[in-house]
Amino acid sequence: MGGIFGVASKTDCSLDLFFGVDYHSHLGTRRGGLAVYSEEGRFERSIHNIQNSPFRTKFEHDIEEMHGHLGIGCISDYEPQPLLVNSHLGSWAITTVGIVTNKDELVKEVLDSGYTHFLEMSGGEINQTELIVALINHEKTIVDGIKYVQSKIKGSITMLVLTKDCIYGARDRLGRTPLQIGKKDGAYCFSFENFAYVNLGYTDCHELGPAEIVKLTADGYEILQQPGKEMKICTFLWIYYGYPTASYEGVNVESMRYNCGRYLAKRDKGSVEPDIIAGVPDSGTAHAIGYANESNIPFARPFIKYTPTWPRSFMPTNQEQRNLIAHMKLIPVQSLIKGKKILLIDDSIVRGTQLRETTEFLYNSGAKEVHVRPACPPLLFGCKYLNFSRSKSEMDLITRRIIKQFEGDNVTDEVLREYANPDSPKYAAMLEEIRNQLHFTTLRYHRLDDMLDSTGLDHCKLCTYCWDGRE
């Protein structure tokens, strides 16, 4: 995923920028970066690897040397950024969040048009943000360049562009990721997560709509391109990625998760009789609270996450290491497990490995039954709009492996639609096989319509591609 933050201030912006970016650390695990237009009239930048230590510890010394009234920064799960640019458009810096799924096609197009080269990152990949720079440079102004990017890419790109005079913020064409503006006396900021500026003294000011482009200075903001009418914001932001205190389109993440649990409990009413409701920490906790409140079954924490040395379960890039760390972090509370029938909620089931190990861990600790309730429907399609996961193939999804087991190589879109239909025999067979392979007592996924209702937004505004394949 990734997160971005920018500040325009009448005084030094460096501390607000530092803490604002740091508050996005839950959205990425590989790199962090900062860029400011300094008081000496030049761009200064710092980028660090944050895989083995938090953003704050890597940048706390850099920020002492970086001062200015304008700055942008990011938490990035992939490419190093912000990038510094010197082109016919002047000197500027840029940071982005999202994914360009037609990157190879666009790189070829740019090279064929006379662009000399792209720098390769380790592994041979071209820095995606550098491609965005090349597309912006195709036009005569930065704003026209941003519009050109929005017209050319497939996937999604939300960006901040820092110049010596202002910051341009642009939300991706269909608003799949958020971008919001906060204000306080003498300063304005852009932020992916709106909670990131609250403790810095900012209040909510404006949420950009799809494709909207805004120019930001310390005196205020100017809308340069009005928002488009169509929106497809990522629903998974509420289910998993968003921090509990964040809000998108006016809907708070924690509240939405309570609603998810409430809908799950309503569907479950009378079908199971667990002793306690538990959430896989921390991704399932809020959903579990919602379930417990609706069902009047006690919420409990039968295992506790040990975070002092392993704050993020997905920190290592190696999947086997991530599975091991996820297991090592969960410490059982034996008196809350032994002899108990536990209903366990997690945000989703992707590969299934971690949840199977968690279930076995509960059984080995004395649990009598483990009923599993994912807070979203079965994931059937790999996301092509955001850096949702590091999965290289849809066959990493347990659902797709089971569908292949049932159907062989005859998996058409029509067949997948049957497996996505919660009222179909194929859906029921898939769930039973998942339940059997992962050793759950029972398994019931969240229904798509219930999950979308949990947001309170019009369903047409929400992206559901990873569940139903609908563009």
Residue pairs with C-beta under 8 A, 6 or more apart in sequence:
1 27
1 28
1 77
1 97
1 241
1 386
1 387
1 388
2 24
2 27
2 28
2 74
2 75
2 76
2 77
2 78
2 97
2 98
2 192
2 387
3 21
3 24
3 27
3 28
3 74
3 75
3 97
3 192
3 193
3 196
4 24
4 72
4 73
4 74
4 95
4 96
4 97
4 158
4 159
4 160
4 179
4 190
4 191
4 192
5 17
5 20
5 21
5 23
5 24
5 72
5 73
5 74
5 189
5 190
5 191
5 192
5 196
5 197
6 17
6 70
6 71
6 72
6 73
6 160
6 162
6 167
6 169
6 189
6 190
6 191
6 216
7 13
7 16
7 17
7 20
7 70
7 71
7 72
7 167
7 187
7 188
7 189
7 190
8 69
8 70
8 166
8 167
8 187
8 188
8 189
8 216
8 217
8 218
9 16
9 69
9 70
9 186
9 187
9 188
9 218
10 69
10 186
10 187
10 218
11 69
11 186
11 187
12 39
12 67
12 68
12 69
13 36
13 68
13 69
13 70
13 71
13 187
14 36
14 63
14 66
14 67
14 68
14 71
15 63
16 187
16 189
16 197
16 200
17 34
17 36
17 63
17 71
17 72
17 73
18 34
18 56
18 59
18 60
18 63
18 73
19 199
19 200
20 73
20 189
20 191
20 196
20 197
20 200
21 32
21 34
21 55
21 59
21 73
21 74
21 75
22 54
22 55
22 56
22 59
23 193
23 195
23 196
23 243
24 74
24 75
24 192
24 193
24 196
25 32
25 50
25 54
25 55
25 56
25 75
26 241
26 243
26 312
27 75
27 77
27 192
27 193
27 241
28 50
28 74
28 75
28 76
28 77
29 50
29 51
29 77
29 312
29 314
29 315
30 49
30 50
30 51
30 76
30 77
30 78
30 317
31 47
31 48
31 49
31 50
31 75
31 76
31 77
31 78
31 79
31 80
31 81
32 47
32 48
32 50
32 55
32 58
32 59
32 73
32 74
32 75
32 76
33 45
33 46
33 47
33 48
33 73
33 74
33 76
33 80
33 81
33 82
33 95
34 45
34 46
34 47
34 59
34 62
34 63
34 66
34 71
34 72
34 73
34 82
35 43
35 44
35 45
35 46
35 71
35 72
35 73
35 82
35 84
35 93
35 95
35 162
36 43
36 44
36 45
36 66
36 67
36 68
36 70
36 71
36 162
37 43
37 68
37 69
37 70
37 71
37 93
37 162
37 163
37 164
38 44
38 66
38 67
38 68
39 67
39 68
39 69
41 164
43 84
43 91
43 92
43 93
43 162
44 65
44 66
44 68
45 82
45 84
45 93
46 59
46 62
46 66
47 80
47 81
47 82
48 55
48 58
48 59
48 62
49 58
50 58
50 75
51 315
51 316
51 317
52 315
54 311
55 75
69 218
70 162
70 163
70 164
70 166
70 167
71 162
72 82
72 93
72 94
72 95
72 160
72 162
72 167
72 190
73 82
73 95
74 81
74 82
74 95
74 96
74 97
76 95
76 97
77 387
78 128
78 387
79 121
79 125
79 127
79 128
79 129
79 130
80 121
80 127
81 94
81 95
81 96
81 127
81 129
82 93
82 94
82 95
82 129
82 162
83 93
83 94
83 95
83 127
83 129
83 130
83 133
84 91
84 92
84 93
85 91
85 92
85 93
85 94
85 133
85 137
87 133
87 137
88 137
89 136
89 137
89 141
89 142
89 145
90 163
90 164
91 163
91 164
92 142
92 161
92 162
92 163
93 161
93 162
94 129
94 132
94 133
94 136
94 159
94 160
94 161
94 162
95 129
95 159
95 160
96 128
96 129
96 132
96 157
96 158
96 159
96 160
97 157
97 158
97 159
97 177
97 192
98 155
98 156
98 157
98 158
98 172
98 176
98 177
98 385
98 386
98 387
99 128
99 155
99 156
99 157
99 384
99 385
99 386
99 387
100 106
100 128
100 131
100 132
100 153
100 154
100 155
100 157
101 154
101 155
101 384
101 385
102 153
102 154
102 155
103 126
103 128
103 131
106 131
106 135
106 152
106 153
107 118
107 126
107 131
110 131
110 134
110 135
110 138
111 117
111 118
113 138
115 134
118 126
118 127
118 130
118 131
118 134
119 126
119 127
119 130
120 126
121 127
132 149
132 153
132 157
132 159
135 145
135 148
135 149
135 152
135 153
136 142
136 145
136 146
136 148
136 149
136 161
137 145
138 145
138 148
139 145
139 147
139 148
142 161
142 163
142 168
143 168
143 213
143 215
143 224
143 225
146 159
146 161
146 168
146 170
146 213
147 213
147 225
149 157
149 159
149 170
150 157
150 170
150 172
150 173
150 211
151 173
153 173
154 384
155 384
155 385
155 386
156 172
156 173
156 174
156 176
156 177
156 385
156 386
157 172
158 170
158 171
158 172
158 177
158 178
158 179
158 192
159 168
159 169
159 170
160 167
160 168
160 169
160 190
161 167
161 168
161 169
161 170
165 217
166 215
166 216
166 217
167 190
167 215
167 216
167 217
168 213
168 214
168 215
168 216
168 224
169 179
169 181
169 190
169 208
169 213
169 214
169 216
170 179
170 208
170 211
170 212
170 213
170 214
170 225
171 177
171 178
171 179
171 208
171 209
171 210
171 211
171 212
171 227
172 210
172 211
173 210
173 211
173 228
174 210
174 211
174 228
174 230
174 231
174 232
174 463
175 208
175 209
175 210
175 211
175 227
175 228
175 231
175 232
175 233
176 232
176 233
176 234
176 385
176 386
176 463
177 192
177 233
177 234
177 237
177 386
178 192
178 193
178 194
178 207
178 208
178 233
178 237
178 248
178 249
179 190
179 191
179 192
179 207
179 208
180 190
180 191
180 192
180 193
180 194
180 204
180 205
180 206
180 207
180 208
181 188
181 189
181 190
181 191
181 205
181 206
181 207
181 208
181 214
181 216
181 221
182 188
182 189
182 191
182 194
182 197
182 198
182 200
182 202
182 203
182 204
182 205
183 189
183 202
183 203
183 205
183 220
184 200
184 201
184 202
184 203
186 218
187 202
187 218
188 205
188 216
188 217
188 218
188 220
188 221
189 197
189 200
189 202
189 216
190 214
190 216
191 197
193 242
193 243
193 246
194 204
194 207
194 246
194 247
195 243
195 245
195 246
195 247
198 245
205 221
206 214
206 221
207 249
207 250
208 214
208 227
209 226
209 227
209 228
209 231
210 227
210 228
210 229
210 230
210 231
210 232
211 225
211 227
211 228
212 223
212 225
212 226
212 227
212 228
213 223
213 224
213 225
214 221
214 222
214 223
214 224
215 221
215 222
215 224
231 461
232 385
232 461
232 462
232 463
233 248
233 249
233 461
233 462
233 463
234 241
234 385
234 386
234 463
235 376
235 451
235 452
235 455
235 462
235 463
235 464
236 348
236 376
236 383
236 388
236 466
237 248
237 253
238 248
238 251
238 253
238 256
238 257
238 454
238 455
239 257
239 260
239 347
239 348
239 375
239 376
239 451
240 283
240 347
240 348
242 248
242 253
243 253
244 253
244 254
244 257
244 286
245 252
245 253
245 254
246 252
246 253
247 253
249 457
249 461
251 455
251 456
251 457
253 286
254 286
256 454
256 455
256 456
257 286
257 287
257 289
257 290
257 375
257 454
258 286
258 287
258 289
258 290
258 293
259 290
259 453
259 454
259 455
259 456
260 287
260 290
260 375
260 376
260 446
260 450
260 451
260 454
261 286
261 287
261 288
261 289
261 290
261 291
261 292
261 293
261 294
261 345
261 375
262 290
262 291
262 293
262 294
262 454
263 446
263 447
263 450
263 451
263 453
263 454
264 287
264 290
264 291
264 345
264 373
264 375
264 444
264 446
264 450
265 290
265 291
265 292
265 294
265 295
266 294
267 444
267 447
267 450
268 291
268 295
268 343
268 373
268 444
269 295
271 442
271 444
272 341
272 343
272 371
272 442
273 341
274 297
274 340
274 341
274 342
274 343
274 369
274 371
275 297
275 298
275 340
275 341
275 342
276 297
276 298
276 299
276 300
276 302
276 336
276 340
276 341
276 342
276 343
277 288
277 291
277 292
277 295
277 297
277 298
277 299
277 300
277 343
277 345
278 284
278 288
278 299
278 300
278 301
278 302
278 303
278 342
278 343
278 344
278 345
279 285
279 286
279 287
279 288
279 289
279 344
279 345
279 346
280 344
280 345
280 346
280 347
280 355
280 358
281 301
281 303
281 304
281 305
281 330
282 305
283 346
283 347
284 344
284 345
284 346
284 347
284 375
287 345
287 347
287 375
288 299
288 344
288 345
289 299
291 297
291 343
291 345
291 373
292 298
292 299
293 299
297 343
300 336
301 333
301 336
302 332
302 333
302 336
302 337
302 340
302 342
302 362
302 365
302 367
303 330
303 331
303 332
303 333
303 337
303 361
303 362
304 330
304 331
304 333
305 329
305 330
305 331
306 328
306 329
306 330
306 331
307 329
310 325
310 328
310 329
313 322
313 325
313 326
313 329
313 354
314 322
315 322
315 325
316 322
316 325
317 390
319 351
319 353
319 390
322 354
323 353
323 354
323 357
326 354
326 357
326 358
327 354
327 357
327 358
327 361
330 358
330 361
332 361
332 362
332 365
334 365
334 366
337 362
337 365
337 366
337 367
338 365
338 366
338 367
339 366
339 367
339 368
340 366
340 367
340 368
341 367
341 368
341 369
341 371
341 441
342 362
342 367
342 369
342 370
342 371
343 371
343 372
343 373
344 358
344 359
344 362
344 370
344 371
344 372
344 373
345 372
345 373
345 374
345 375
346 355
346 372
346 374
346 375
347 374
347 375
347 376
348 374
348 375
348 376
348 379
349 355
349 372
349 374
349 378
349 379
349 398
349 434
349 438
350 379
350 389
350 391
350 396
350 397
350 398
351 391
351 396
351 397
351 398
352 398
352 434
352 437
352 438
355 372
355 438
356 437
356 438
356 439
359 370
359 372
359 438
359 439
359 440
360 439
362 370
363 370
363 439
369 441
370 439
370 440
370 441
371 440
371 441
371 442
371 443
371 444
372 435
372 438
372 440
372 442
372 443
372 444
373 443
373 444
373 445
373 446
374 445
374 446
375 446
375 451
376 445
376 446
376 451
376 467
377 420
377 422
377 445
377 446
377 447
377 448
377 451
377 467
377 468
378 399
378 419
378 420
378 427
378 430
378 431
378 434
378 445
378 467
379 397
379 399
379 466
379 467
380 394
380 397
380 399
380 400
380 403
380 416
380 419
380 420
380 466
380 467
380 468
380 469
381 394
381 416
381 465
381 466
381 467
381 468
381 469
382 388
382 389
382 391
382 393
382 394
382 396
382 397
382 466
383 389
383 465
383 466
384 465
385 463
385 465
388 466
389 396
391 397
394 400
395 401
395 404
398 434
398 437
398 438
399 419
399 430
399 434
400 411
402 430
402 433
402 434
402 437
403 411
403 415
403 416
403 419
403 430
404 411
405 433
406 426
406 429
406 430
406 433
407 415
413 469
415 426
416 469
417 468
417 469
418 424
418 426
418 427
419 426
419 427
419 430
420 427
420 448
420 467
420 468
420 469
421 427
422 445
422 447
422 448
431 443
431 444
431 445
432 443
434 440
434 443
435 442
435 443
448 464
448 467
448 468
449 459
452 459
452 462
452 464
455 462
464 470
465 471
